[in-house]
Each structure stands twice: as C-alpha cells, then as structure tokens.
Amino acid sequence: MENAIECLWHKYQGTQFLLTQRLANDIPFAIVTAHNPLGSILTPCQNRLLDRQLQTKIEQYKRPYRSLIGAAPDLSHMEKSWAIFIDKEQALELGREFKQHAIYYVNQGRLSLVACGDAPDKEVMIGDFMTRTQVVNELPDLHE
C-alpha cells in the first residue's frame, strides 16, 4: 500500500491543468477534486455524483471558484477539479472530506502539492503554476 501511495504522490507532481480562462496570480487558491477517492478508479457516473456533491459544498463558501481539469502530462488520465479561492486549511478539509490523498495550492503563482493525510512529504513545491496550464475553448467531456 505504501508503494502505491508513493507512486500516486509522484504522479501528482506531474499534473497539468486544462482551464477555459487564466486564473489571477495575486490571490491564493486551492485545486480540489472529488474524483477517484483514495486512488480508486470509479465509473464516470460515480465521479460525476461526487463532483456535484463537491460543487454543492464549494458553493457554501460563497467564494469565487472555477472548474478545470487536472491531467497526466500525456492526457491519458483526467479528473474534473475546482479552483477555489479559499485558504489552505479549508482546502485540506475538503480534500479529506472527499477522501483525496492531496490537494494543490497556488500562492503567488507557485504551485504546491499538499498531502491531506500521510505522504512521503507533507508539502512539495512544484513550481510555476502557469507553466502547468493550458487554456482550452472548453473542458473535455470525461467518459473514461
């Protein structure tokens, strides 16, 4: 189990993000998903249900948010995610509630991966967020 988490943790550090519009660098925000809790691959229908539950929870913060896709560099795996303008602790609570290993946090344009539970490193600075983004006309439909 430990090796599986380490493998996922390493993969998370290579994530790219597909957005329909650029996000401001001057306000910190989190990136959270509800897809595939604890690394278990769910059906698209199950992931959509969890995503709707996460969006409902996000709306309670009454803070700006945007949908985006977190993806493997070769786009072989994609997960619907949300950029939410909340603090890191609130984002970690969301990540734990939706059984995620980690969340991403962007502060002053710098992307970090933050573990929701046990991980090899609690927080890893990945680098410039903008270099990990691609602006697209519309987000892909996820029909895994």
N, C-alpha and C positions, 0 to 999 in steps of 0.2 A: 504493500500500500504506500509506503514511504517513497519508493521509487516512482510510482505513478504520479504522486503529488509533485515530486521534484521535476518530472518530465513536463507536466502541465505548467508548472511555475516557469520553466524555461521557455515553453511555447508562448505563454502570456507576454513575455518580454519582447516578442517579435511582432505583436499585434499591430495591424494597420487599421485606420478608421476611414470609413466612407461617410461623407456628410453632404447634405444638399446646400449648406451655406457655411461659410467660415464662422468660427466662434471667437469672441473677443479674448485677447490675451491678458487684459488688465483685471479681470475678475476671476478668482479661483472657481473651479467647478470639478465635479466628480463625473465619472463614467461608470454606470452600473448596468448590469443585465440581470434578467431572471432566468435566462435560457440555461438548460442543461445543468441543473443544480448538482453540486459536488462532482462535476465532471461526468455525470451520467448522461448519455445521449438520449434525449427524449424525441418523441414524434413532433412534427411541425405543429400539430393541433395542441399538444400538451404545452409546447413552448409559447404558442400564441396566448393560451389561457393564463400562463404565468406572467407573460408580458403585460396583459391587460390588468392583472392584479397589481403589478409593479407600477404601472402608469397611474392607477387609481391612488395608490399610496403616495406617489410623487406629487400629484395634484394637491394633496393635503398640506404640503409645504408652502403652497402659494408663492412659489419662486419660479423664475423662468426655467424652461427645460426644452430640449430638442432631441428628436430621435436621430440615431446614427447606427451604423453597423460596425462592429468590431470583427476583424477578419484576419485569417492567416495571410502571410505575405503573398502567397500564390492564389488566394481567394478560394482555396479548397474547403475551408470551414468558415462560416459566417454566423454571427449572433446579433440579433437586434439588441440594441443598447440605448441608453439615455444619458445625455449630458445634462446634469442638473446643477444649478447654481446654489449648492449647499456646502456646508463645511465638511471636513474630512470625517469627523466623528459621526455625523448624521449619515454620511455615505457608507461608512463601515457598518452602522446599524442596519441600513437597507441591505447591504451585501450579506450580512449574517442572517437576516430575516428570510431572504430568498436563497439561502444555502449556497452562497458563492465562496469560492476559495479566496478571491481577491476582488478589489475594485481598482480603478485607475483614478488618479487625482492630478489635475493640471493647475499649477500655481506659477504665475509669471511666465507662462508659455512653456514651462518644464513639465514633462510627463513622468509620473512615478507610478509604480505598481505597488499596491498596499495590501498585505495579507489580511483577510478577515479572521483567520484563525492561525493555526500552526503552519509555518512555511520555512524554507531554508533561510530566508532573510525576511524580516518583517516588512521592510520597505526598500524598494530598489529604484533608484533614479534611472530612468530610461533615456531621457534626452529631450530634445526639442519636439514639442507636440506637432507643430506644423509639418515637419518632415515626415510624420507618420500619417498624414491625412491626404485624402483625395476627394475633391469636390466633384459630385456627380449630379446629373439632372434630376434623377430620382433614385431612391434606395431600391436595391434588388429585392424581389419577392423571394422569401426563404421557403423553399419547398423541399428541403433536404431529401 
